[in-house]
Amino acid sequence: MRRLRRMLGFDASQGESGVALAMALIFGVVITIVSATAISFAVSGLKKSSSDEDWNGAIAAAYAGLEDYQAHLSNDNAYQKYGNPAAPFSAASSVTLPTGAQANPAFGIGTGGTWQTIKKADGTTDSGARYRYEVDNSTYAATGTLKIRVTGQVGQRVRSVVANLRQQGFINFLYFTNFEVLDPNIYTPTGGQTVASCSKYAWAGRSTSCSNIAFGNGDTINGPVHSNDTIRICAATFKGIVTTSNPNVVGGKRYTATDSNGTACSGQSFPAQPSTGPTYASTIGIPATNGNLIAETRSDLTGSTVPRPGCLYTGPTKIVYSVDGSGNGLMTVKSPNTKFTNIASPDANGNYTAGSNPSQCGTPGTATNGLASAAGATIPVISNNLIYVQNIPTNSADKNYTSTTTLPQNCGFDATTNQATGSGNGVGYPIAGEAAPAPSYACPYGTRNGDVFVQGTFHGQNTISSANYTYITDDILYRDTNADLLGLVSQNPIFIWNPLKYSGSCLSGSCNATALLNTAAYNNDYNRTIDAAMISVSDMIQVQSTYGGGARGTLNVYGAIAQNYRGVVTTGSNGYVKNYNYDQRLLYQAPPKFLSPVTTTYGVTVLEEVPTAMNPDGSSK
């Protein structure tokens, strides 16, 4: 106390009253300081709490923007073409702003640009949160993947995320089927059933008289499977998740444990899920046609939906893939009826009245290295693009028209004997001595058909789409299983070519292995390997003519299979044993311009927070 008195300048003569007053003042100051500190701390805590809420709210707003964009895509499969071309993230993209009723404030940029505001639960009051998004569709055509950067804001807090979006479609599965029956248009239904009565799901009342197909015979499926129908499963092993759109659970199962003849069976194995097998998933609709893909070869849409047209070939077309000594992917294309490989200016009837011939597609005509020459045109594999093979147009207004007088339709076989006539379709099919395929289907090797015949070692990224049939005439092998990606989209069946030699015994259905065509074109080989994602839009993927020929070895598929009806791979002792393996890359990447379902959702394959793209005033950083 004395020391304190001396420090404050008090002496003994002043008495204790002065000390008391001084101490009161000191403690008052101390209390004031402590109170001020407490108030300051409380206020800063309130500010920090508010700032934390805004920080968390900004990222929530960004996620809300991502969900909003996904909803737009689900409602409009073409929505990926929209965006703000002036947005920094869209610099490499071909996008335009939606107008009218489709105008979207989330595409705003800059300090004066619009934002999409988020309402409170009452649906009318502004919550104070908002977002914008920028779209990068520069790789969409090649990979099926969209990139989007979404920026959310609350108060002065701004946060951004980048996501990769990809359609959930047919190639999410190793094996996808719409109807678990043979095509009733080709395999005549029994028991008085009709095409219409067999083209319905078993769980919706399809008759058992339709030609149901079961998994069995030791089948092993190494990948995810989905069927819109009820699946029949016997002694088969499914190493991936199996789903079905069958809403009914019978005996604890959504599948039927019967073989193709309706006989009860066992031996099913589902190591990736409960022993009860398939779980429920909603139906995935197959489009009625792949005809819209021809638009990808139009040269008059380069400023909008088709910035890089692919290649159009007309009539029967043979494509053989190869790799040169330098490791470059090549394709040898023979297409004698092609006149223009890009098209434009459709009239009211869908005839393309203008055409062009870009060098990337080869040169029409019979000159050396021409598309109609004996050897065909050898050109580099078109990069990240689509090939479309159309039927020969029958209207003279179309630039690829050839009259039926000049080229009548010839299906390749004598109508009485079912033997190859020898005239052929211009690209080598049918081969001499070949018997007509069975069961019969419309005009197998028609001279005017949009059929494609494909084989070879493939290096690149392509999709081939045919207006009619697709024939896989030999192995299709990726040179690089990490980089190469091929899609096959066929309106009608995809056939694993399996020609049988014409003979009376073959026609009576008792062919054996010696009846296979042992020629240079076929070489009586066994086993077949196909590296590709495949879809038959209206039909099936199957081995041609399994009524004879004996055991053909193993059908190895690395990719994905999607079909409207089930295709036959084995009949009795004839055909192939299945070995199907899923290409896991198809979960994240699609072949260029591959066919999409009727309705679809876009799933997020990559999502990460990135440095904030904008300042609180909306300007770009």
C-alpha positions in Angstrom: 0.0 0.0 0.0 2.8 2.4 0.9 4.5 1.7 -2.4 1.3 2.4 -4.2 0.9 5.7 -2.3 4.3 6.8 -3.3 3.7 5.8 -7.0 0.5 7.9 -6.9 2.2 10.8 -5.1 0.3 10.7 -1.9 2.0 11.3 1.5 1.0 10.6 5.1 -0.4 14.1 5.7 -3.1 13.6 3.2 -4.7 10.8 5.2 -6.5 7.8 4.3 -9.4 9.6 2.6 -7.4 10.4 -0.4 -6.2 6.9 -0.7 -9.7 5.6 -0.6 -10.8 8.0 -3.3 -7.8 7.0 -5.5 -8.5 3.3 -5.0 -12.1 3.8 -5.9 -11.0 5.5 -9.1 -8.5 2.8 -9.9 -11.0 0.0 -9.5 -13.6 1.9 -11.5 -11.1 2.2 -14.4 -10.3 -1.5 -14.1 -13.9 -2.5 -14.2 -14.5 -0.2 -17.1 -11.6 -1.7 -19.0 -12.8 -5.3 -18.3 -16.3 -4.4 -19.3 -15.2 -2.8 -22.5 -13.0 -5.8 -23.3 -15.9 -8.2 -22.6 -18.2 -6.1 -24.8 -15.6 -6.0 -27.6 -15.1 -9.7 -27.4 -18.9 -10.4 -27.5 -19.3 -8.1 -30.5 -16.4 -9.7 -32.4 -17.9 -13.1 -31.5 -21.2 -12.0 -33.0 -19.4 -10.8 -36.1 -17.5 -14.1 -36.4 -20.6 -16.1 -35.9 -22.4 -14.2 -38.6 -19.3 -14.5 -40.9 -19.2 -18.3 -40.3 -22.9 -18.6 -41.2 -22.3 -16.6 -44.4 -19.3 -18.8 -45.2 -21.3 -22.0 -44.8 -24.2 -20.5 -46.6 -22.1 -19.6 -49.6 -21.1 -23.2 -50.2 -24.7 -24.3 -49.7 -25.7 -21.8 -52.3 -23.1 -23.2 -54.7 -24.4 -26.7 -54.2 -28.0 -25.5 -54.8 -26.8 -24.0 -58.1 -25.3 -27.3 -59.1 -28.6 -29.1 -58.4 -30.5 -26.5 -60.3 -28.3 -27.0 -63.4 -28.7 -30.8 -63.1 -32.5 -30.3 -63.0 -32.3 -28.2 -66.2 -30.4 -31.0 -67.9 -32.9 -33.6 -66.9 -35.7 -31.6 -68.3 -33.9 -30.7 -71.5 -31.3 -33.1 -72.9 -30.0 -30.3 -75.1 -29.5 -27.9 -72.2 -25.7 -28.3 -72.4 -25.6 -25.9 -75.4 -26.6 -23.0 -73.1 -24.3 -20.8 -71.2 -22.8 -17.3 -71.3 -20.1 -17.2 -74.0 -18.5 -14.2 -72.2 -18.0 -16.2 -68.9 -14.3 -17.0 -68.3 -15.0 -20.7 -67.6 -16.8 -21.0 -70.9 -14.0 -19.5 -73.0 -13.3 -22.8 -74.8 -16.9 -23.8 -75.3 -19.6 -23.3 -77.9 -22.5 -21.9 -75.8 -25.3 -19.4 -76.2 -27.6 -17.7 -73.7 -31.1 -19.1 -73.5 -33.8 -16.5 -74.4 -37.5 -15.9 -73.7 -39.1 -18.3 -71.3 -35.8 -20.2 -71.0 -33.8 -17.2 -69.9 -31.8 -18.1 -66.8 -30.4 -15.4 -64.4 -27.8 -17.9 -63.1 -25.8 -17.3 -66.4 -25.1 -13.6 -65.4 -21.6 -12.3 -65.2 -19.9 -9.1 -64.0 -20.9 -6.4 -61.5 -24.1 -5.6 -63.2 -25.1 -9.1 -64.2 -27.9 -11.2 -62.8 -27.8 -13.9 -60.1 -30.3 -16.6 -59.3 -31.6 -15.9 -55.8 -32.7 -18.5 -53.3 -36.0 -18.1 -51.6 -36.9 -18.9 -48.1 -39.3 -21.7 -47.3 -42.3 -19.5 -48.0 -41.2 -19.4 -51.6 -41.4 -15.6 -51.9 -39.0 -14.0 -49.4 -35.4 -13.6 -50.5 -33.0 -15.6 -48.3 -30.0 -13.5 -49.1 -28.3 -16.4 -50.8 -27.6 -16.5 -54.5 -25.6 -18.3 -57.2 -24.3 -18.2 -60.7 -22.9 -20.9 -62.9 -20.6 -21.1 -65.9 -20.6 -24.1 -68.3 -17.7 -25.8 -70.1 -19.0 -28.1 -72.9 -15.8 -28.2 -74.9 -15.3 -32.0 -74.2 -19.0 -33.0 -74.2 -19.2 -34.3 -77.7 -16.0 -36.4 -77.3 -16.5 -37.7 -73.8 -20.1 -37.1 -72.8 -18.9 -35.1 -69.8 -19.9 -31.5 -68.9 -18.0 -29.3 -66.6 -19.7 -26.6 -64.5 -18.3 -24.0 -62.2 -20.9 -22.7 -59.6 -20.3 -19.7 -57.4 -22.5 -19.1 -54.3 -22.7 -15.9 -52.3 -24.2 -14.9 -48.9 -23.4 -11.4 -47.7 -19.7 -10.7 -48.4 -18.8 -14.4 -48.5 -18.3 -16.1 -51.9 -17.3 -19.7 -52.6 -17.0 -21.7 -55.8 -17.1 -25.4 -56.8 -16.3 -27.2 -60.0 -18.2 -30.4 -61.0 -18.0 -32.9 -63.8 -21.5 -34.1 -64.9 -22.2 -37.2 -67.0 -25.5 -38.7 -68.2 -26.7 -41.8 -66.4 -27.4 -44.0 -69.4 -27.1 -47.4 -71.1 -23.4 -47.6 -70.7 -23.6 -47.4 -67.0 -24.2 -51.1 -67.3 -22.2 -54.0 -68.8 -25.5 -55.5 -69.8 -28.8 -53.7 -70.3 -32.0 -55.1 -71.8 -35.5 -53.7 -72.2 -37.4 -57.0 -72.9 -36.1 -60.4 -71.7 -37.5 -62.1 -74.8 -36.4 -62.8 -78.3 -37.5 -60.3 -80.9 -41.1 -61.4 -81.8 -40.6 -59.7 -85.2 -38.0 -62.4 -86.0 -38.8 -65.3 -83.7 -42.5 -66.0 -84.3 -44.4 -66.2 -80.9 -46.2 -69.4 -80.1 -49.6 -70.0 -78.4 -51.4 -67.4 -80.5 -49.3 -64.5 -79.1 -48.6 -61.5 -81.2 -45.7 -59.0 -81.6 -47.6 -56.5 -79.4 -48.4 -59.0 -76.7 -44.8 -60.1 -76.4 -43.4 -56.6 -76.5 -44.4 -55.9 -72.9 -42.7 -56.7 -69.5 -43.3 -60.0 -67.8 -44.2 -58.1 -64.6 -46.9 -56.2 -66.7 -48.5 -59.4 -67.9 -46.5 -60.8 -70.8 -47.5 -64.4 -71.7 -45.1 -67.2 -71.0 -45.7 -68.3 -74.6 -43.3 -65.6 -75.7 -39.7 -66.7 -76.3 -38.2 -65.9 -72.9 -34.4 -66.1 -72.5 -32.6 -67.0 -69.2 -29.1 -66.5 -67.9 -27.5 -69.9 -67.3 -25.0 -72.4 -68.6 -22.3 -71.1 -66.4 -22.6 -67.5 -67.6 -20.3 -65.0 -65.7 -21.2 -61.3 -66.0 -18.4 -59.1 -64.7 -20.1 -55.8 -64.3 -23.3 -54.0 -63.4 -26.6 -55.2 -65.0 -30.0 -53.7 -65.5 -33.2 -55.0 -67.1 -36.4 -53.1 -67.4 -38.0 -56.6 -67.4 -38.1 -59.5 -65.0 -34.9 -61.5 -65.4 -34.8 -65.3 -65.6 -31.6 -66.6 -63.9 -30.3 -70.1 -63.5 -26.7 -71.2 -63.0 -25.1 -67.8 -63.7 -22.8 -65.6 -61.6 -23.2 -61.8 -61.5 -20.1 -60.2 -60.1 -21.6 -56.7 -60.3 -24.8 -55.1 -58.9 -28.0 -56.4 -60.7 -31.1 -54.2 -60.9 -34.5 -54.7 -62.4 -37.6 -52.6 -62.9 -39.8 -55.5 -61.7 -41.9 -53.9 -58.9 -43.0 -57.3 -57.5 -41.2 -59.4 -54.9 -42.2 -63.1 -55.1 -40.7 -65.5 -52.6 -38.3 -62.8 -51.5 -36.9 -62.3 -55.0 -37.4 -59.9 -57.9 -36.1 -62.4 -60.5 -37.5 -65.7 -61.7 -35.4 -68.9 -61.0 -36.5 -70.7 -64.2 -34.8 -71.5 -67.4 -35.9 -70.4 -70.9 -38.4 -73.3 -71.0 -39.9 -72.3 -67.7 -38.3 -75.2 -65.7 -37.3 -74.3 -62.1 -33.5 -74.1 -61.6 -30.8 -73.2 -59.1 -27.2 -72.2 -59.1 -27.6 -68.4 -59.1 -24.8 -66.4 -57.6 -24.7 -62.7 -56.6 -21.5 -62.1 -54.8 -21.8 -58.3 -55.0 -25.2 -58.1 -53.3 -27.6 -60.1 -51.1 -28.3 -63.6 -52.2 -31.9 -62.5 -53.0 -30.4 -61.0 -56.1 -31.6 -58.0 -58.2 -32.8 -54.9 -56.5 -35.3 -52.4 -57.8 -34.4 -49.5 -60.2 -36.7 -47.5 -62.4 -37.0 -48.2 -66.1 -34.7 -46.6 -68.6 -36.4 -45.7 -71.9 -34.7 -46.6 -75.2 -35.3 -44.0 -78.0 -37.4 -45.2 -81.0 -34.6 -44.4 -83.4 -31.0 -43.4 -83.8 -31.9 -41.3 -86.8 -31.2 -38.0 -85.0 -27.5 -38.8 -85.0 -27.3 -38.1 -88.8 -27.4 -34.4 -87.7 -23.9 -34.8 -86.4 -22.7 -34.9 -90.0 -24.3 -31.6 -91.0 -22.0 -28.8 -92.1 -24.6 -26.1 -91.7 -24.7 -26.3 -87.9 -21.1 -25.5 -87.1 -22.1 -22.3 -85.4 -24.5 -24.0 -83.0 -25.1 -27.6 -82.2 -22.5 -29.4 -84.4 -19.2 -27.4 -84.2 -17.2 -30.4 -85.6 -19.2 -32.5 -88.1 -18.4 -36.2 -88.4 -18.6 -38.4 -91.5 -21.6 -39.7 -93.4 -21.5 -42.8 -95.6 -24.3 -44.0 -97.7 -25.3 -47.6 -98.4 -23.3 -50.7 -97.5 -20.1 -49.6 -95.9 -17.1 -51.6 -94.7 -14.7 -50.2 -92.1 -11.4 -51.9 -91.2 -9.5 -50.3 -88.4 -5.7 -50.6 -88.2 -2.6 -48.9 -86.7 0.4 -47.8 -88.8 4.1 -48.2 -88.0 4.1 -44.9 -86.2 1.2 -45.9 -83.9 -1.4 -43.8 -85.7 -5.0 -45.0 -85.9 -6.2 -45.6 -89.4 -9.5 -46.7 -91.0 -10.0 -48.2 -94.4 -13.5 -47.3 -95.6 -15.2 -48.8 -98.6 -18.5 -47.2 -99.4 -19.2 -47.3 -103.1 -22.6 -45.4 -103.0 -21.4 -42.4 -101.0 -21.4 -39.1 -102.9 -21.2 -36.6 -100.1 -19.8 -37.2 -96.6 -21.2 -34.0 -95.1 -24.7 -32.8 -95.7 -26.7 -29.6 -95.3 -30.0 -27.7 -96.0 -32.7 -30.3 -95.4 -36.0 -29.7 -97.2 -39.5 -30.1 -95.7 -39.3 -33.9 -96.4 -35.9 -34.4 -94.8 -33.9 -34.6 -98.0 -30.5 -33.0 -97.7 -30.2 -30.7 -100.7 -26.5 -29.7 -100.2 -23.4 -31.7 -99.6 -19.6 -31.4 -99.2 -16.6 -33.7 -98.9 -14.2 -32.8 -96.2 -10.8 -34.6 -96.5 -11.1 -36.3 -93.1 -13.9 -38.6 -94.4 -12.2 -39.8 -97.6 -13.0 -38.9 -101.2 -16.0 -40.5 -103.0 -15.4 -42.2 -106.3 -13.3 -45.0 -107.8 -10.0 -43.2 -108.1 -7.0 -44.6 -106.1 -7.8 -44.4 -102.4 -11.4 -43.5 -103.2 -14.3 -44.7 -101.2 -15.6 -46.7 -104.2 -12.2 -48.1 -105.2 -11.5 -51.8 -104.9 -9.3 -51.3 -101.8 -11.3 -48.4 -100.3 -10.0 -45.2 -98.8 -7.4 -45.4 -96.0 -7.6 -42.3 -93.8 -6.8 -41.4 -90.2 -9.4 -42.3 -87.6 -11.6 -39.2 -87.3 -10.8 -37.7 -83.8 -13.5 -37.8 -81.2 -16.4 -37.9 -83.6 -19.2 -39.9 -85.1 -19.6 -41.9 -88.3 -23.2 -42.4 -89.6 -24.2 -44.9 -92.3 -27.5 -44.2 -93.9 -29.8 -46.1 -96.2 -29.5 -44.9 -99.8 -32.1 -42.1 -100.2 -35.0 -42.7 -102.6 -35.8 -39.1 -103.3 -33.9 -37.4 -106.1 -33.8 -34.2 -104.1 -31.2 -35.7 -101.8 -27.6 -35.2 -102.7 -26.8 -38.9 -101.9 -29.7 -40.2 -104.1 -29.2 -43.2 -106.4 -32.2 -44.4 -108.4 -33.6 -47.9 -107.9 -33.2 -48.4 -111.6 -29.5 -47.8 -111.4 -29.2 -49.8 -108.2 -32.2 -52.1 -107.4 -32.5 -53.6 -104.0 -30.9 -57.0 -103.9 -30.8 -58.9 -100.6 -27.9 -61.3 -101.6 -29.7 -64.6 -101.6 -31.8 -66.6 -104.1 -35.4 -66.5 -102.8 -35.9 -70.2 -103.6 -32.6 -71.9 -102.7 -31.5 -69.4 -99.9 -28.0 -69.6 -101.5 -25.8 -66.5 -102.0 -26.4 -65.2 -105.6 -22.9 -64.0 -106.0 -23.9 -60.4 -106.9 -23.2 -59.1 -103.4 -23.7 -55.7 -101.8 -20.6 -53.9 -103.2 -18.4 -54.4 -100.1 -18.1 -58.2 -100.2 -21.2 -59.7 -98.6 -22.6 -62.3 -98.7 -19.5 -64.3 -99.5 -19.6 -67.1 -102.1 -21.2 -70.2 -100.9 -22.9 -68.6 -97.9 -26.4 -69.8 -96.8 -29.1 -67.3 -95.9 -29.0 -66.4 -92.2 -31.5 -68.1 -90.0 -33.8 -67.2 -88.4 -34.5 -65.0 -91.4 -34.6 -61.2 -91.1 -35.4 -58.5 -93.6 -32.9 -58.3 -96.5 -29.7 -59.4 -94.7 -27.2 -57.8 -97.2 -29.3 -55.4 -99.1 -27.5 -53.3 -101.8 -29.4 -50.2 -100.6 -29.1 -50.8 -96.9 -27.4 -48.6 -94.4 -25.4 -51.6 -93.1 -21.9 -51.3 -91.7 -19.3 -54.1 -91.5 -16.6 -53.4 -89.0 -13.5 -55.1 -87.6 -9.8 -54.4 -86.8 -7.4 -53.0 -84.3 -8.8 -49.7 -83.2 -6.9 -46.6 -81.9 -8.8 -43.4 -81.2 -12.3 -42.4 -80.1 -15.2 -43.0 -82.4 -18.8 -43.9 -82.6 -20.3 -45.7 -85.6 -24.1 -45.4 -86.0 -25.9 -47.4 -88.7 -29.5 -46.9 -90.0 -29.9 -50.6 -90.5 -27.7 -53.5 -89.5 -24.2 -53.6 -87.9 -22.0 -56.7 -88.6 -18.9 -57.4 -86.5 -16.9 -59.4 -89.0 -13.8 -60.1 -87.0 -12.2 -59.1 -83.7 -12.4 -55.4 -82.7 -9.4 -54.8 -80.4 -8.3 -51.6 -78.7 -4.6 -50.9 -79.2 -4.6 -48.9 -75.9 -7.2 -49.9 -73.4 -6.6 -46.8 -71.4 -7.1 -44.3 -74.3 -9.2 -46.0 -77.0 -13.0 -45.9 -76.9 -15.4 -47.1 -79.6 -19.2 -47.0 -79.7 -21.5 -49.0 -82.0 -25.1 -47.7 -82.3 -27.3 -49.8 -84.6 -31.0 -49.1 -85.4 -31.5 -52.8 -86.0 -29.6 -55.9 -84.8 -25.9 -56.0 -84.2 -24.7 -59.3 -85.5 -21.6 -61.2 -84.6 -21.0 -62.4 -88.2 -21.2 -66.2 -88.3 -21.7 -67.3 -91.9 -22.6 -70.9 -92.6 -21.9 -72.8 -95.9 -24.9 -73.5 -98.1 -25.9 -77.2 -98.1 -29.0 -79.2 -97.8 -28.1 -80.3 -94.3 -27.7 -76.7 -93.2 -31.1 -75.8 -94.5 -32.6 -78.6 -92.5 -31.0 -77.3 -89.4 -28.4 -80.1 -88.8 -25.2 -78.2 -89.6 -22.0 -79.1 -87.8 -18.6 -77.5 -87.5 -17.5 -78.5 -91.0 -20.3 -76.5 -92.5 -18.6 -73.2 -91.5 -17.2 -71.2 -94.4 -13.5 -72.0 -94.6 -12.4 -69.2 -96.8 -9.8 -66.5 -96.7 -12.5 -64.1 -95.7 -13.6 -66.1 -92.7 -10.8 -68.6 -92.2 -12.9 -70.9 -90.0 -11.6 -69.1 -86.9 -12.8 -69.5 -83.4 -13.4 -67.1 -80.5 -14.4 -63.5 -81.0 -13.2 -60.5 -79.0 -15.1 -57.1 -79.1 -13.8 -54.0 -77.4 -16.7 -51.6 -77.7 -19.8 -50.1 -76.1 -22.8 -51.4 -78.2 -26.5 -50.7 -78.4 -29.2 -52.1 -80.7 -31.9 -49.5 -80.6 -34.9 -51.5 -81.8 -33.6 -55.0 -81.6 -30.8 -57.2 -80.2 -27.2 -58.1 -80.2 -26.7 -61.7 -81.2 -24.6 -64.3 -83.0 -25.7 -64.8 -86.6 -27.1 -68.2 -87.5 -26.7 -70.2 -84.3 -28.7 -73.0 -85.9 -25.5 -74.7 -87.0 -21.7 -74.5 -87.0 -21.0 -76.2 -83.7 -19.1 -74.7 -80.8 -17.4 -71.4 -81.8 -15.3 -70.9 -78.6 -15.7 -67.8 -76.4 -17.4 -64.4 -77.1 -15.3 -61.9 -75.2 -16.8 -58.5 -74.8 -14.9 -55.6 -73.0 -17.3 -52.7 -72.9 -21.1 -52.6 -72.6 -24.1 -54.2 -74.2 -27.5 -52.6 -74.5 -30.5 -54.0 -76.5 -34.2 -53.8 -76.8 -34.7 -57.6 -76.9 -32.4 -60.4 -75.8 -30.1 -61.8 -78.5 -29.1 -65.4 -79.0 -25.4 -66.3 -78.4 -25.8 -70.1 -78.1 -28.3 -72.6 -79.4 -27.7 -76.1 -78.1 -24.1 -77.0 -79.0 -23.8 -74.1 -81.5 -22.5 -70.7 -80.8 -20.3 -69.1 -78.2 -19.8 -69.2 -74.5 -20.1 -65.6 -73.0 -17.3 -63.8 -71.3 -18.5 -60.2 -70.7 -16.4 -57.7 -68.8 -17.3 -54.1 -68.1 -15.1 -51.2 -69.2 -15.0 -49.2 -66.0 -14.1 -46.0 -67.9 -17.7 -46.0 -69.1 -18.8 -44.8 -65.7 -17.0 -41.5 -66.4 -16.6 -41.3 -70.1 -18.8 -42.1 -73.1 -17.9 -42.7 -76.8 -18.3 -39.6 -78.8 -21.9 -38.5 -79.4 -23.2 -41.9 -78.1 -27.0 -42.4 -77.9 -28.8 -41.2 -74.8 -31.9 -42.6 -73.1 -35.3 -41.0 -73.7 -35.2 -39.5 -70.2 -32.0 -39.3 -68.1 -30.4 -37.7 -65.2 -26.9 -36.3 -64.9 -24.7 -37.6 -62.1 -21.7 -35.9 -60.6 -18.5 -37.8 -61.2 -16.1 -35.2 -59.8 -16.8 -32.4 -57.3 -14.3 -30.1 -55.7 -14.1 -26.7 -54.1 -11.9 -24.3 -56.1 -10.5 -20.8 -55.5 -13.3 -18.3 -55.5 -14.2 -17.3 -59.0 -15.8 -14.0 -58.3 -15.7 -11.1 -55.9 -18.7 -10.1 -53.7 -19.6 -7.5 -56.3 -19.9 -10.1 -59.0 -16.7 -9.2 -60.9 -14.3 -12.0 -61.9 -11.2 -12.6 -60.0 
